[in-house]
Amino acid sequence: MANQDLAEKRSSGLSTLFAPMRDYLRGTAGELRKVHWPTRAEARRLTLVVLAVMFAMAVFLGLFDFLFERLMLEILQLNLIAIAIGVVIILSILVLVFFASRERRY
């Protein structure tokens, strides 16, 4: 009798095949119900913030790219002032990396 009840409780092969997918979808739906969705105004404001930061970073990186390109062209033409500026920039970066990587002791 117990074996017959156990056999009836076992599901068919097709349902056991899709059981992990069903559990995943149920869990995902449950998690999505817990999410705090932004309002339209919040979404618009946050989108504008992201676009403004992206634009500012594009300008910032474009400016530095232009300046370093000019510096490299001057160095390749063996301009001594440009070589000195390049050396100062490299040394400054090395010093910043050294001091940033040191352990702080209080």
C-alpha distance (Angstrom), angle and dihedral (degrees) to the residues before:
residue distance angle dihedral
M1 . . .
A2 3.80 . .
N3 3.79 91.3 .
Q4 3.77 90.4 52.3
D5 3.85 91.9 51.7
L6 3.81 90.0 48.2
A7 3.79 91.0 50.8
E8 3.80 90.5 50.6
K9 3.81 91.8 50.2
R10 3.80 92.3 53.4
S11 3.73 110.2 92.5
S12 3.73 125.3 -133.1
G13 3.80 122.3 -88.7
L14 3.78 93.3 -103.7
S15 3.79 95.1 55.4
T16 3.81 92.3 46.8
L17 3.79 88.1 51.9
F18 3.81 92.1 56.5
A19 3.82 97.3 35.9
P20 3.84 95.8 94.9
M21 3.80 90.9 49.1
R22 3.81 91.3 47.9
D23 3.82 91.1 49.6
Y24 3.80 91.1 48.3
L25 3.81 92.9 50.7
R26 3.81 92.2 46.8
G27 3.80 91.0 49.8
T28 3.79 91.8 47.4
A29 3.80 92.2 49.9
G30 3.81 89.8 49.1
E31 3.79 91.8 51.9
L32 3.81 92.3 47.2
R33 3.81 89.5 55.5
K34 3.83 88.7 58.9
V35 3.82 94.2 53.0
H36 3.81 118.7 109.9
W37 3.79 102.1 -133.2
P38 3.81 115.6 -154.7
T39 3.76 121.0 -119.8
R40 3.79 120.2 -112.4
A41 3.83 90.6 -100.9
E42 3.82 92.3 49.8
A43 3.80 91.8 48.0
R44 3.81 91.7 49.5
R45 3.83 92.6 47.7
L46 3.81 93.5 47.5
T47 3.80 91.2 46.5
L48 3.81 89.8 53.4
V49 3.81 90.1 49.8
V50 3.81 91.0 52.1
L51 3.81 92.3 47.5
A52 3.83 91.9 47.9
V53 3.81 92.3 50.3
M54 3.81 91.0 47.0
F55 3.81 91.3 50.4
A56 3.83 92.3 47.2
M57 3.81 91.7 49.2
A58 3.81 91.1 47.5
V59 3.80 90.7 53.4
F60 3.81 91.9 44.4
L61 3.81 94.4 48.9
G62 3.81 92.2 41.8
L63 3.80 90.6 53.5
F64 3.79 92.7 49.5
D65 3.80 90.8 45.6
F66 3.80 90.0 53.0
L67 3.82 92.8 47.0
F68 3.80 94.0 48.1
E69 3.80 90.8 46.4
R70 3.80 90.1 53.9
L71 3.82 90.2 46.5
M72 3.80 92.2 50.8
L73 3.82 92.0 48.5
E74 3.80 89.8 52.0
I75 3.81 91.7 47.7
L76 3.81 91.1 49.9
Q77 3.80 89.0 52.7
L78 3.84 87.0 53.9
N79 3.78 95.2 -114.9
L80 3.81 103.1 170.0
I81 3.80 94.6 -152.1
A82 3.80 90.5 54.1
I83 3.80 90.9 47.9
A84 3.81 89.8 51.9
I85 3.82 91.0 49.2
G86 3.82 90.2 49.4
V87 3.81 91.4 50.8
V88 3.81 91.1 49.3
I89 3.81 91.1 50.0
I90 3.81 92.2 49.4
L91 3.80 92.5 47.4
S92 3.82 90.6 47.6
I93 3.78 91.1 52.6
L94 3.81 91.6 48.7
V95 3.81 91.7 50.2
L96 3.81 91.6 48.3
V97 3.81 91.5 49.4
F98 3.81 91.2 47.9
F99 3.80 94.5 50.8
A100 3.80 93.6 41.2
S101 3.81 91.8 53.6
R102 3.80 95.9 49.2
E103 3.77 118.8 106.1
R104 3.74 114.1 -111.8
R105 3.76 115.9 -128.3
Y106 3.76 118.9 -164.7
